[in-house]
């Protein structure tokens, strides 16, 4: 009689199989009465159920996006980050991603850890059909206000994608915008989506791209302007940021209109 594989050998074999073969092997293992094998099959079933739930969530987000468009139409998602900080730019991202490019874990960037956002950022940039950034600096924010600057950053990101598409003889058919305000002076059909970064796949992808891009900018500014903890607070009004302002004064990236009561 053939000696059964050890628990460690079973784990090694499972790791070497593709998903279909792994599922078949787990079914075979269910006849094994050893407690260690039962733990392996139970763990596999939990992980499989979790993965199926995540795939269903992402699938629903993708279908939500395409419920606004007819077959073959190009849907873009746009989101911004950096409305509230005392320093640094407002950054927007526009993403066009195919409906079959399912990336597990995509969600509202605020619900994800920094490590998870960084991981997803690279995948989104690689898998998206088009991905672009719009940046409006602090001096413009001071001049035209944050709301108009946000619209301008979004328009800039969208226009970059539109230019790439036009060079291929195509165009964006609809832009999904996070929130309840449409972008001013945008000559493309828009749909606002309240809570869009948790409901729309393209918006969620854009929220991650914008967040990671801006965070990296602020981490670089922390090296250029030490003493404000920009790497930690990303320009927001934390105790360490206020302490730096009171001790060192403004930097060239501070939004003076946001800091009137600080100094």
SEDOGU-322655 format. One line per 5 residues: for each residue x, y, z of C-alpha. Coordinates in steps of 0.05 Angstrom, whole numbers. Example, Ala and Ser with C-alpha at 12.3 -4.5 7.8 and 13.67 -1.06 7.14 Angstrom:
<sites>
246/-90/156  273/-21/143
</sites>
This chain:
<sites>
0/0/0  27/68/-19  47/111/39  4/175/44  39/241/35
59/279/97  24/345/114  83/385/90  86/345/25  11/358/14
22/433/23  79/432/-27  37/394/-77  -22/442/-69  23/502/-81
48/471/-145  -21/460/-176  -64/507/-218  -131/527/-190  -172/473/-225
-124/417/-206  -119/445/-135  -194/442/-126  -196/370/-151  -140/350/-104
-175/383/-45  -236/341/-59  -193/279/-57  -162/302/9  -230/306/42
-229/230/49  -166/235/90  -183/231/165  -119/262/191  -131/326/230
-75/362/194  -105/346/127  -174/369/151  -143/436/171  -114/443/101
-180/430/66  -218/476/113  -167/532/102  -173/522/27  -249/526/29
-247/590/71  -198/622/24  -238/600/-37  -302/629/-7  -266/694/9
-238/699/-61  -307/686/-92  -338/740/-49  -283/789/-70  -292/772/-143
-367/783/-137  -355/851/-104  -307/873/-159  -354/845/-212  -411/886/-185
-368/949/-187  -349/935/-259  -422/923/-279  -441/987/-243  -394/1026/-288
-420/995/-352  -492/1004/-332  -483/1076/-354  -458/1057/-423  -476/1016/-484
-433/959/-508  -366/983/-535  -369/1052/-503  -308/1077/-465  -320/1092/-392
-270/1133/-351  -268/1142/-276  -240/1204/-243  -224/1221/-171  -181/1270/-133
-141/1274/-69  -114/1333/-30  -172/1381/-21  -159/1392/53  -84/1396/65
-48/1459/85  9/1444/37  20/1411/-30  -21/1404/-93  -89/1375/-107
-81/1313/-151  -132/1278/-195  -128/1214/-234  -168/1190/-294  -170/1115/-309
-199/1075/-366  -196/1001/-351  -226/943/-390  -282/905/-356  -243/839/-360
-183/870/-323  -207/848/-254  -159/869/-199  -177/839/-131  -172/887/-73
-191/950/-110  -232/995/-65  -238/1065/-38  -166/1085/-26  -184/1110/44
-203/1039/64  -136/1010/44  -70/1008/80  -11/1045/49  22/979/32
-41/954/-3  -49/1019/-42  23/1016/-65  14/944/-87  -50/959/-126
-22/1023/-156  29/985/-197  -22/934/-221  -73/988/-240  -22/1028/-279
-1/965/-315  -70/937/-330  -108/1000/-345  -119/1019/-418  -105/1091/-401
-84/1125/-337  -66/1198/-327  -54/1248/-272  -74/1321/-265  -37/1366/-215
-56/1436/-192  -4/1469/-148  -14/1508/-84  -5/1577/-115  -62/1564/-164
-105/1537/-106  -93/1603/-70  -112/1642/-131  -175/1606/-156  -197/1567/-93
-196/1493/-79  -261/1474/-112  -242/1505/-179  -172/1475/-172  -203/1407/-161
-244/1414/-225  -182/1437/-262  -141/1377/-237  -196/1330/-259  -202/1363/-327
-127/1360/-337  -126/1285/-322  -185/1272/-368  -156/1315/-424  -91/1275/-422
-130/1210/-431  -174/1242/-485  -112/1262/-524  -84/1191/-520  -150/1163/-545
-159/1214/-601  -90/1195/-628  -120/1125/-636  -184/1151/-668  -225/1140/-605
-254/1180/-547  -283/1177/-477  -358/1166/-481  -374/1178/-408  -337/1202/-346
-357/1177/-277  -342/1230/-225  -337/1215/-151  -383/1259/-110  -444/1301/-128
-414/1357/-170  -401/1355/-244  -336/1381/-272  -344/1451/-301  -334/1463/-375
-322/1390/-393  -348/1372/-462  -359/1299/-446  -420/1265/-416  -413/1260/-341
-447/1221/-286  -435/1238/-213  -431/1180/-164  -437/1194/-90  -390/1147/-54
-363/1129/-122  -295/1105/-98  -330/1047/-63  -383/1034/-117  -348/1046/-184
-289/1004/-207  -258/1059/-250  -267/1112/-196  -237/1066/-143  -177/1054/-189
-170/1129/-199  -174/1142/-124  -116/1094/-111  -73/1123/-167  -85/1195/-144
-72/1178/-71  -8/1140/-82  18/1192/-132  5/1250/-84  33/1212/-24
98/1201/-62  102/1275/-80  94/1294/-6  146/1243/15  195/1277/-33
176/1345/-6  192/1320/64  264/1311/41  265/1380/9  230/1415/67
247/1377/131  214/1395/197  141/1391/177  132/1315/175  104/1318/104
121/1244/96  75/1228/154  19/1279/148  19/1288/72  8/1363/83
-53/1357/128  -58/1398/192  -29/1352/244  5/1373/309  73/1360/279
56/1402/218  32/1461/260  94/1455/303  137/1459/241  98/1520/216
105/1557/281  179/1541/286  200/1547/213  147/1587/177  117/1574/108
150/1534/53  139/1548/-21  87/1491/-23  42/1518/31  -28/1542/14
-28/1611/44  -104/1616/38  -109/1554/83  -60/1579/135  -86/1649/150
-98/1633/224  -35/1593/235  19/1647/239
</sites>
